[in-house]
Amino acid sequence: MQRQGVYTIRENHPLAREIFRMVLMGDTEAITAPGQFVNIRVEGCYLRRPISVADWDGESITLIYKVVGQGTRRLSRMQPGEKLDLLVGLGNGYDLDCCGSAPVLLGGGVGAPPLFGLAKRLCRRGIIPTVLLGFGSAEEVFGEREFAALGCRVLIATADGSRGKKGFATDLLADLETGYDYFYTCGPEGMLRAVYDACGCDGQLSFEERMGCGFGACMGCSCRTKYGTKRICKDGPVLKKEEVVW
């Protein structure tokens, strides 16, 4: 149910090093599942910028993004009251009906934001997930208090050991005292592969890919799965473990 609209910035401020939180006011009816994304038109940039939805309600969309280039740098300088043209309700998000009774959520860097919306909706169902978050350093850590406020147990790992356990999100699996029967993850491909290999149970993985259109027309983000070719922007970005081909 893709829609295009103009949204007004309510908030736009830093959370951690090069990480920003933006809240946009506007129509959210097209967002139906955590893990979906929006595609933002940024003045001066040819292609829209795809950013995962961290959370949403009846009137606002929350995005958490990292400044990695010209487009996101321009976004980071925008002020409340300014407007953005968005394509909303893109992609297929996480399926909550497969979550088991004790799911674990693993997020790497800016792969963490869509897991917040997922955790929030799992908690509403009475299913409290364990959340494992991996970052490069302590300066990059965000989201810990927000996940904890939902009631989730949250463990942190940093690659340089400056916060939490030294290592990656997958290294935190060994610190779980109780088992888990399903996983959800989002992050860079190397992390997704590590989660795929480390978790013996079923799960869902959200993939990142360079996108041209964001809604399946250009075929630029096609990938091979066990069930044929799929487009990350339209058939994903969430794929189930059993269909992934590395």
ZIBEL-V220381 format. One record per residue. N is the residue number from 1. SS is DSSP state (~ for helix, > for strand, _ for the rest). PHI is phi in degrees with one decimal (999 if undefined). BURIAL is 1 if it has 16 or more other ideal C-beta (glycine too) atoms within 10 Angstrom, else 0. Layout:
N_SS_PHI_BURIAL ; N_SS_PHI_BURIAL
This chain:
1___999_0 ; 2___-63.9_0 ; 3_>_-136.9_0 ; 4_>_-115.4_0 ; 5_>_-161.8_0 ; 6_>_-102.7_0 ; 7_>_-121.0_1 ; 8_>_-102.7_0 ; 9_>_-72.4_1 ; 10_>_-98.2_1 ; 11_>_-139.1_0 ; 12_>_-161.3_1 ; 13_>_-148.4_0 ; 14_>_-73.9_0 ; 15_>_-107.6_1 ; 16_>_-156.4_1 ; 17___-61.7_0 ; 18___63.1_1 ; 19_>_-113.2_1 ; 20_>_-124.8_1 ; 21_>_-114.4_1 ; 22_>_-122.6_1 ; 23_>_-112.8_1 ; 24_>_-115.9_1 ; 25_>_-99.5_0 ; 26___161.7_1 ; 27___-69.8_1 ; 28___-115.8_1 ; 29___-61.0_0 ; 30___-75.1_1 ; 31___-85.8_1 ; 32___-122.1_0 ; 33___-154.2_1 ; 34___-63.2_1 ; 35___102.1_1 ; 36___-74.5_1 ; 37_>_-139.6_1 ; 38_>_-115.3_1 ; 39_>_-122.9_1 ; 40_>_-104.5_1 ; 41_>_-81.0_0 ; 42___-112.4_1 ; 43___-56.1_0 ; 44___91.1_0 ; 45___-113.6_0 ; 46___-69.7_0 ; 47___-98.9_0 ; 48___-66.9_1 ; 49_>_-105.1_1 ; 50_>_-81.1_1 ; 51_>_-137.1_1 ; 52_>_-66.2_1 ; 53_>_-82.7_1 ; 54_>_-80.7_1 ; 55_>_-164.6_1 ; 56_>_-158.6_1 ; 57___-139.2_0 ; 58___-68.1_0 ; 59___-137.3_0 ; 60_>_-141.8_1 ; 61_>_-123.7_1 ; 62_>_-106.3_1 ; 63_>_-118.9_1 ; 64_>_-123.2_1 ; 65_>_-135.1_1 ; 66_>_-107.4_1 ; 67___-78.2_1 ; 68___-127.0_0 ; 69___-169.0_0 ; 70_~_-60.0_0 ; 71_~_-64.9_1 ; 72_~_-70.0_1 ; 73_~_-63.6_0 ; 74_~_-65.6_0 ; 75_~_-60.4_1 ; 76_~_-65.6_1 ; 77___-94.8_0 ; 78___-76.6_1 ; 79___-114.2_0 ; 80___-53.6_0 ; 81___100.3_0 ; 82___-73.5_0 ; 83_>_-119.4_0 ; 84_>_-133.6_1 ; 85_>_-91.2_0 ; 86_>_-124.2_1 ; 87_>_-95.7_1 ; 88_>_-123.1_1 ; 89_>_80.4_1 ; 90_>_-88.2_1 ; 91___79.8_1 ; 92_>_-102.0_1 ; 93___-89.9_1 ; 94___-73.2_1 ; 95___-93.4_0 ; 96_~_-78.9_1 ; 97_~_-77.3_0 ; 98_~_-105.7_0 ; 99___-74.8_1 ; 100___70.8_0 ; 101___-105.0_0 ; 102___-142.5_1 ; 103_>_-78.8_1 ; 104_>_-118.4_1 ; 105_>_-112.8_1 ; 106_>_-121.1_1 ; 107_>_-126.5_1 ; 108_>_-113.8_1 ; 109_~_59.1_1 ; 110_~_-77.9_1 ; 111_~_-79.4_1 ; 112___-71.0_1 ; 113_~_-53.4_1 ; 114_~_-65.0_1 ; 115_~_-71.9_1 ; 116_~_-67.3_1 ; 117_~_-60.1_1 ; 118_~_-66.0_1 ; 119_~_-60.3_1 ; 120_~_-60.0_1 ; 121_~_-80.1_1 ; 122_~_-66.1_1 ; 123_~_-62.6_0 ; 124_~_-63.4_0 ; 125___-88.5_0 ; 126___85.4_0 ; 127___-107.7_1 ; 128___-100.4_0 ; 129___-81.9_1 ; 130_>_-93.3_1 ; 131_>_-117.3_1 ; 132_>_-114.8_1 ; 133_>_-119.4_1 ; 134_>_-119.3_1 ; 135_>_-138.0_1 ; 136___-73.5_0 ; 137___-153.2_0 ; 138_~_-61.5_0 ; 139_~_-66.2_0 ; 140_~_-99.2_1 ; 141___-74.0_1 ; 142___-152.6_1 ; 143___90.1_1 ; 144_~_-60.1_1 ; 145_~_-66.9_0 ; 146_~_-66.1_1 ; 147_~_-66.0_1 ; 148_~_-62.7_0 ; 149_~_-64.3_0 ; 150___-75.8_1 ; 151___106.6_0 ; 152___-77.2_1 ; 153_>_-81.3_0 ; 154_>_-123.5_1 ; 155_>_-119.5_1 ; 156_>_-118.0_1 ; 157_>_-129.8_1 ; 158_>_-128.7_1 ; 159___-62.2_0 ; 160___-96.4_0 ; 161___77.1_0 ; 162___-77.6_0 ; 163___-152.1_1 ; 164___65.6_1 ; 165_>_-81.3_1 ; 166_>_-77.4_0 ; 167___143.3_0 ; 168___-122.1_1 ; 169_~_-56.4_1 ; 170_~_-65.6_1 ; 171_~_-66.3_1 ; 172_~_-74.6_1 ; 173_~_-58.6_1 ; 174_~_-69.4_0 ; 175_~_-90.9_0 ; 176___-80.0_0 ; 177___-74.7_0 ; 178___-114.3_0 ; 179___-77.7_0 ; 180___-135.8_1 ; 181___-119.6_0 ; 182_>_-164.5_1 ; 183_>_-133.1_1 ; 184_>_-126.8_1 ; 185_>_-148.0_1 ; 186_>_-153.2_1 ; 187___166.4_1 ; 188___-63.9_0 ; 189_~_-59.0_0 ; 190_~_-59.6_0 ; 191_~_-69.0_1 ; 192_~_-59.4_1 ; 193_~_-64.4_0 ; 194_~_-65.1_1 ; 195_~_-64.8_1 ; 196_~_-55.3_1 ; 197_~_-74.6_0 ; 198_~_-82.6_0 ; 199___-95.9_1 ; 200___-81.7_0 ; 201___-91.8_0 ; 202___-73.5_0 ; 203_>_-176.3_1 ; 204_>_-131.8_1 ; 205_>_-122.6_1 ; 206_>_-100.9_1 ; 207___-96.7_1 ; 208___-100.0_1 ; 209___-158.3_0 ; 210___-69.5_0 ; 211___-121.5_1 ; 212___-89.2_0 ; 213___-100.2_1 ; 214___90.5_1 ; 215___-137.2_1 ; 216___91.9_1 ; 217___-83.1_0 ; 218___-88.4_0 ; 219___64.7_0 ; 220___-72.8_1 ; 221___-113.8_1 ; 222_>_-69.0_1 ; 223_>_-140.1_0 ; 224_>_-89.9_0 ; 225_>_-126.5_1 ; 226___-66.6_0 ; 227___-112.3_0 ; 228_>_107.0_0 ; 229_>_-76.9_0 ; 230_>_-129.2_1 ; 231_>_-100.7_1 ; 232___-58.3_1 ; 233___-72.5_1 ; 234___-110.9_1 ; 235___-83.0_1 ; 236___-108.1_1 ; 237_>_-75.3_1 ; 238_>_-89.4_1 ; 239_>_-120.8_1 ; 240_>_-84.0_0 ; 241_~_-53.2_1 ; 242_~_-69.2_0 ; 243_~_-102.9_0 ; 244_>_-77.0_1 ; 245___-118.7_0 ; 246___-95.2_0
